[in-house]
Amino acid sequence: MTKPAVEGGSPVCASKLYYSHQYIDEADIRAVTDVLKSDYLTTGPHIASAESRLCEVTGAEYAVLCANGTAALHIACMAAGLGKGDEVITTPITFAASANCALYVGAKPVFADIDPKTYNLDPASTEVHITERTRAVVAVDFGGQSVDEDAFLALKEKYGFTYIEDGAHVIGTTYRGRPNGSFADMTTLSFHAVKTITGGEGGAVVTNDPKLYEKLLLYRTHGITHESSLMEHTPDGPWYYEMLALAPNYRITDMQAALIESQLDKLPEFSARKKDIVRRYDEAFRTLPALRVQEETPGSDTVRHLYILRVNPDHCRISRRQFFDAMAAENIICNVHYIPVYYFPYYERLGYKRGLCPNAEQYYEEAFTIPLYYAMRDEDVDHVIEAVTKIARWYQI
Ligand SMILES: *Cc1c(COP(=O)(O)O)cnc(C)c1O
């Protein structure tokens, strides 16, 4: 058997691989530099055109581009009218922003557990946590696979909360043949550099609800409107605008919007390549007793943002930490998505205690993220498969 590098074997690749990397081509560069030569650096023609592309891709009626995915979650919570005394149920296995958005508006995040096979927010655990104060659920399409839309829509019907989908990972994925983005009341997207489609930074909220759309537009820009039909006073003249609510400036630049638009042209290619890599990974890793692969939500045709492996403590002699280090010795720098949000000191100070979500905590002990991105070469994929297999076999029980 081949020795892992930590045991004195040689690493499978000479240069380092990371868990994600953007892909920027000449068309992307041209899209950005064209804007730099134009009249509009911030809100210009690319905002509307990128928004209409997002509507096509997500199947939603309306899209509001904004500064980043966190801003998108914030204005979604504002548009939902959340505030003090309200509870928002979300998953602990996510980036902190999915829970923080409740705190931004004075509401209380409530953590429900994950499904131990798909790692997504478990609808059954969500229902257990519903109280008369529950006003919203923020479900995250973890790693890119759709949440169980049928189950969350049924819960929404039964309890009447605002259903917000944190779709930061989900672009390209479909659920029962429909793109994610048209199921929840609002779906938020992120265009951070590690995500499938990037604007450097960037975000969006997509919705089918014209009332929510109107609010999202307002909350993107200081609560200010130029729309005379929304004004409370008679306009003094053509310069006139009104501030109707208190909100931040969450606008995005036209450079970023142009980059997002240009990247969206490549979404079919990005998706096909990622699916191809995932197929190869699943095939190679599914049969290794030392590891577990993420299982799909029924109905999700997934474009993964993350590829997660879990050590199986019953069949693996080493811990996640040791597996992670053994991968680093092979020059493959993994990551861990995510530390349960309520483990953070800020949340501890708010009174959240360990033990809230046993499946999430067990997941966190075992999970690590291996490289997955469009720009990976076939030999990079081979290297990852070779390294994972080598380590998993060596330490197998
Ligand atoms: C990236 C991410 C966000 C935040 O997006 P930004 O654009 O970085 O603000 C929110 N939720 C999840 C699950 C994410 O992965």
PDBQT file of the ligand as one rigid body, heavy atoms in Angstrom, charges set to zero:
ROOT
HETATM    1  C1  LIG A 401     -20.915  33.140   1.344  1.00  0.00    +0.000 C 
HETATM    2  C2  LIG A 401     -22.101  32.932   2.187  1.00  0.00    +0.000 A 
HETATM    3  C3  LIG A 401     -22.891  33.972   2.688  1.00  0.00    +0.000 A 
HETATM    4  C4  LIG A 401     -22.494  35.408   2.641  1.00  0.00    +0.000 C 
HETATM    5  O1  LIG A 401     -22.162  35.869   1.422  1.00  0.00    +0.000 OA
HETATM    6  P1  LIG A 401     -21.153  37.122   1.259  1.00  0.00    +0.000 P 
HETATM    7  O2  LIG A 401     -21.375  37.476  -0.164  1.00  0.00    +0.000 OA
HETATM    8  O3  LIG A 401     -19.793  36.615   1.571  1.00  0.00    +0.000 OA
HETATM    9  O4  LIG A 401     -21.607  38.178   2.212  1.00  0.00    +0.000 OA
HETATM   10  C5  LIG A 401     -24.075  33.668   3.351  1.00  0.00    +0.000 A 
HETATM   11  N1  LIG A 401     -24.442  32.405   3.546  1.00  0.00    +0.000 NA
HETATM   12  C6  LIG A 401     -23.701  31.381   3.119  1.00  0.00    +0.000 A 
HETATM   13  C7  LIG A 401     -24.189  29.991   3.361  1.00  0.00    +0.000 C 
HETATM   14  C8  LIG A 401     -22.500  31.599   2.453  1.00  0.00    +0.000 A 
HETATM   15  O5  LIG A 401     -21.744  30.572   2.051  1.00  0.00    +0.000 OA
ENDROOT
TORSDOF 0
